């Protein structure tokens, strides 16, 4: 039987952000915007959803008098991503108890 996938990570943009942060552990907002090809507004909304879920932390500061937002993946975010990946693999691997498809 197919397991339920985390609906928060089914969003392409949220999954892209999490995938990038799993590797880098942290990234500036503008880097995430560039890597995902997202608009600032859409990325901001999706980051807020990931933060609300506890998957990332967000630090707002300044660098040379310009706003700087840094996103960091949390331990809960890493766990959620790894669980999502494992659950997704279940969709790709045939169940040993189910009959073969023709």
trRosetta pair geometry for C-beta under 8 A, 3 or more apart (Angstrom, degrees):
i j d omega theta_ij theta_ji phi_ij phi_ji
1 95 7.3 72 -11 -94 34 153
2 90 6.3 145 -134 120 58 111
2 91 5.9 45 -130 -91 111 81
3 87 4.5 -108 87 -142 126 100
3 90 5.4 66 13 65 105 158
4 87 7.4 -45 79 -164 34 144
5 9 7.1 -109 164 73 96 99
5 10 5.9 102 115 -71 121 105
5 84 6.3 65 -158 -142 85 81
5 87 5.4 165 -99 117 68 132
5 88 6.5 59 -110 -74 120 78
6 9 4.5 50 87 20 110 107
6 10 7.1 -171 93 -27 57 82
6 80 6.0 85 -101 -173 170 98
6 83 7.0 88 -36 97 124 107
6 84 4.9 -69 23 -89 117 106
6 87 7.5 134 -11 43 79 150
7 10 5.3 -42 -149 13 42 122
8 11 7.1 -46 176 10 38 106
8 14 6.2 -111 160 142 69 157
8 49 6.7 -173 -146 147 101 111
8 50 7.2 131 169 -96 120 63
8 53 5.5 57 -136 -77 165 164
8 55 7.3 177 130 -28 142 147
8 80 7.6 -21 73 173 124 140
9 14 6.0 -130 -118 112 41 111
9 15 5.2 88 -175 -87 74 85
9 18 6.3 -45 -122 27 102 159
9 80 6.8 171 -44 147 131 105
9 81 7.0 156 -113 -105 147 60
9 84 4.6 -36 82 -118 160 159
10 14 8.0 28 55 62 36 119
10 15 7.2 9 -136 -48 6 121
11 14 4.0 65 74 17 112 108
11 15 6.3 177 82 -12 54 86
11 46 6.6 -159 123 -130 146 117
12 15 5.9 -60 -146 40 25 110
12 16 6.3 28 155 -22 63 107
13 16 5.6 -52 -146 34 31 113
13 17 6.5 32 154 -19 64 103
13 36 5.9 74 -141 -178 79 137
13 38 5.6 80 -134 -89 122 134
13 42 6.6 -111 -126 144 171 110
13 43 6.9 -136 -179 -99 128 62
13 46 4.9 -105 113 -93 119 170
14 17 5.7 -51 -149 35 33 112
14 18 6.3 29 154 -15 66 108
14 46 5.0 -146 -74 -170 80 112
14 49 6.6 -63 -98 85 131 121
14 50 5.9 167 -144 -64 101 109
15 18 5.8 -56 -144 41 31 109
15 19 6.0 36 155 -24 66 107
15 84 8.0 -148 -118 141 99 152
16 19 5.7 -52 -143 35 28 113
16 20 6.4 27 157 -17 62 106
16 35 7.3 176 161 121 109 95
16 36 4.6 120 119 -116 138 102
17 20 6.0 -60 -153 37 28 108
17 21 6.2 17 155 -11 65 113
17 32 5.8 33 -120 -156 90 124
17 36 6.4 -14 -65 -69 73 143
17 43 7.6 138 -78 -148 127 88
17 46 6.5 162 -11 125 147 120
17 47 6.8 -161 -149 -87 162 75
17 50 6.5 -118 100 -38 138 161
17 56 7.6 -59 142 -45 118 152
17 71 7.3 -44 -174 128 113 158
18 21 5.7 -61 -142 44 31 107
18 22 6.2 42 156 -32 66 101
18 50 7.0 -169 -67 -127 96 137
18 55 6.6 -43 -103 161 113 133
18 56 7.8 -132 -96 -51 74 113
18 73 7.0 98 -142 -109 65 118
18 77 6.5 -152 -132 -178 100 105
18 80 7.8 -86 -146 94 144 105
18 81 5.1 -177 163 -93 121 119
19 22 5.9 -45 -148 23 28 114
19 23 7.2 17 156 -8 57 105
19 81 7.6 162 -80 -148 49 129
20 23 6.3 -69 -164 40 32 104
20 24 6.0 -10 160 14 72 117
20 27 6.2 -13 133 -18 117 157
20 32 6.5 162 84 -116 153 80
20 35 5.6 95 -104 121 150 153
20 36 7.5 -98 -20 -57 144 93
21 24 6.0 -70 -125 58 34 87
21 25 6.6 59 -176 -128 67 7
21 26 7.0 40 -139 -86 90 22
21 27 6.2 -115 -90 6 78 109
21 56 6.5 -54 -166 -102 174 116
21 71 6.5 -81 -94 120 132 105
21 72 7.2 141 -156 -162 120 25
21 73 4.0 141 144 -48 117 112
21 77 7.1 -27 108 140 132 141
22 25 8.0 15 -172 -71 13 47
22 73 6.2 99 -77 -79 45 172
22 77 8.0 -144 -80 132 78 98
22 78 6.5 125 -122 -117 84 74
22 81 5.3 -146 -81 128 129 165
24 27 5.4 60 99 -58 144 100
25 72 6.5 0 155 -148 69 81
25 73 6.0 -107 -145 35 43 102
26 70 5.8 16 179 176 114 103
26 71 6.5 170 -152 88 64 47
26 72 4.2 -19 -99 -98 98 79
26 73 7.3 -134 -72 8 53 70
27 31 4.6 -121 -178 84 104 126
27 32 5.2 120 112 -53 127 91
27 35 7.7 -45 -175 10 157 142
27 70 7.3 172 89 -152 25 66
27 71 5.7 -15 62 59 74 94
28 31 4.6 94 59 3 82 105
28 32 7.2 -153 93 -4 43 85
28 68 6.5 -59 -136 -164 110 87
28 69 6.8 110 -163 77 64 58
28 70 5.7 -42 -98 -99 57 68
28 71 7.8 133 -128 16 9 78
29 32 5.8 -59 -153 38 32 109
29 33 6.2 35 150 -23 67 107
29 40 7.8 54 156 -136 116 86
29 43 7.1 128 -167 126 87 131
29 44 7.9 26 -152 -85 126 77
29 47 7.5 -37 -118 -63 94 166
29 68 7.8 177 16 -169 104 44
29 69 3.8 42 -33 72 127 111
29 70 7.5 -97 -27 -72 76 26
29 71 6.7 104 -77 -19 64 104
30 33 5.3 -48 -144 34 35 117
30 34 6.3 36 155 -19 65 104
31 34 5.8 -55 -149 37 31 110
31 35 6.1 25 156 -15 66 110
32 35 5.8 -56 -138 41 30 107
32 36 5.9 10 168 -3 66 115
32 38 7.6 -19 135 39 81 122
32 43 6.2 142 116 -163 109 134
32 47 7.6 93 112 -78 159 121
32 71 6.4 22 -40 30 148 137
33 36 6.6 -68 -138 47 19 96
33 38 5.7 -105 -137 66 60 85
33 39 7.8 -17 -147 167 103 10
33 40 6.0 -4 -116 -88 139 65
33 43 5.3 -106 -94 -13 80 169
34 37 7.7 20 -180 -67 26 43
36 43 6.6 138 69 -100 140 114
38 42 5.1 -127 -174 84 106 111
38 43 4.2 123 109 -60 136 100
38 46 7.5 -86 -151 24 161 137
39 42 4.7 83 58 13 91 102
39 43 6.7 -163 83 -6 43 90
40 43 5.9 -61 -144 41 26 109
40 44 6.1 32 157 -26 64 109
41 44 5.7 -56 -149 32 26 114
41 45 6.7 25 155 -17 62 104
42 45 5.8 -55 -153 34 33 111
42 46 6.4 25 154 -13 67 109
43 46 5.8 -60 -146 41 32 107
43 47 6.0 35 156 -22 68 107
44 47 5.8 -53 -144 35 27 111
44 48 6.5 32 154 -22 61 105
45 48 5.7 -55 -155 32 30 114
45 49 6.8 29 150 -18 63 103
46 49 5.6 -49 -152 33 37 112
46 50 6.6 35 151 -15 66 103
47 50 5.7 -55 -149 39 34 110
47 51 6.1 36 151 -21 67 107
47 56 6.9 -72 -157 77 76 143
47 58 6.4 91 158 -85 115 133
47 71 6.1 -105 -142 -97 120 137
48 51 5.6 -54 -144 38 31 113
48 52 6.2 35 154 -23 65 105
49 52 5.7 -50 -144 34 30 113
49 53 6.5 26 155 -15 62 107
50 53 5.8 -58 -150 39 31 109
50 55 4.5 -81 -170 67 83 116
50 56 4.6 32 130 17 114 111
50 71 8.0 44 91 -158 133 127
50 77 7.2 48 -179 -113 103 120
51 54 7.7 45 178 -70 33 22
51 55 7.4 -91 -72 52 23 72
51 56 5.5 -61 -81 76 64 85
51 57 6.8 90 -128 -120 91 26
51 58 5.1 -35 -98 -10 138 115
53 76 7.9 -159 133 124 79 124
53 80 7.6 55 140 -82 125 171
54 74 6.1 -79 163 63 69 155
54 76 4.7 0 126 81 107 152
54 77 7.3 -152 122 -51 59 80
55 73 7.0 -38 159 -143 70 73
55 74 6.2 -173 179 37 20 102
55 76 6.1 -108 -96 104 45 92
55 77 3.5 98 -170 -101 65 94
55 80 5.6 -68 -109 44 107 147
55 81 7.8 108 -155 -40 114 91
56 71 5.1 1 174 -173 136 97
56 72 6.2 150 -163 76 79 40
56 73 5.6 -50 -103 -102 79 43
56 74 6.2 -170 -105 -9 20 89
56 77 5.5 68 -60 -80 58 154
57 71 7.4 157 78 -155 44 50
57 72 4.9 -14 57 61 92 98
57 74 5.7 98 -26 -64 92 103
58 69 6.3 -13 -168 -168 99 98
58 70 7.3 153 -156 79 50 48
58 71 5.6 -17 -101 -101 74 70
58 72 7.9 -173 -76 22 30 72
59 69 7.2 156 81 -155 49 48
59 70 4.6 -12 59 59 100 98
59 72 7.2 35 -5 -5 106 110
60 67 6.8 -21 -166 -164 94 98
60 68 7.4 150 -157 81 47 51
60 69 5.3 -15 -102 -102 74 77
61 67 7.9 141 85 -157 32 52
61 68 5.1 -28 75 68 78 101
61 69 8.0 156 26 -85 62 33
61 70 7.3 -1 21 3 107 107
62 65 6.1 4 176 -121 124 18
62 66 6.4 144 -157 67 78 31
62 67 6.1 -51 -102 -100 70 35
62 68 6.0 134 -129 11 15 96
63 66 5.8 -32 69 62 70 87
63 68 4.4 62 -4 -45 103 142
73 77 4.3 -135 -165 94 83 138
73 78 5.9 97 144 -55 121 80
73 81 7.7 -23 -155 -12 136 139
74 77 4.5 106 49 1 70 102
74 78 7.2 -130 97 -3 42 82
75 78 5.7 -49 -150 33 35 111
75 79 6.4 34 151 -17 64 106
76 79 5.6 -55 -148 39 33 113
76 80 6.2 35 153 -21 66 106
77 80 5.6 -52 -143 36 31 111
77 81 6.2 30 157 -18 64 106
78 81 5.8 -56 -148 37 29 110
78 82 6.3 26 155 -16 65 109
79 82 5.9 -56 -144 39 29 109
79 83 6.2 29 156 -18 64 108
80 83 5.8 -56 -146 39 28 111
80 84 6.2 32 154 -22 64 107
81 84 5.6 -53 -147 35 30 114
81 85 6.3 31 154 -19 64 106
82 85 5.7 -53 -148 36 31 113
82 86 6.4 30 154 -17 65 106
83 86 5.7 -55 -147 38 31 110
83 87 6.2 31 155 -17 66 107
84 87 5.8 -56 -146 39 28 110
84 88 6.2 31 154 -22 64 108
85 88 5.7 -54 -146 35 29 113
85 89 6.6 35 153 -24 62 101
86 89 5.7 -49 -153 28 32 114
86 90 7.2 42 147 -26 59 97
87 90 5.6 -46 -165 19 39 118
87 91 7.7 39 143 -18 61 95
88 91 5.8 -47 -167 24 45 113
88 92 7.2 31 143 -10 68 106
89 92 5.5 -64 -155 41 44 109
89 93 5.9 24 156 -8 78 112
90 93 6.2 -59 -129 45 30 97
94 98 6.8 -128 -179 63 85 107
94 100 7.5 15 -165 -111 152 63
95 98 4.1 68 74 3 110 109
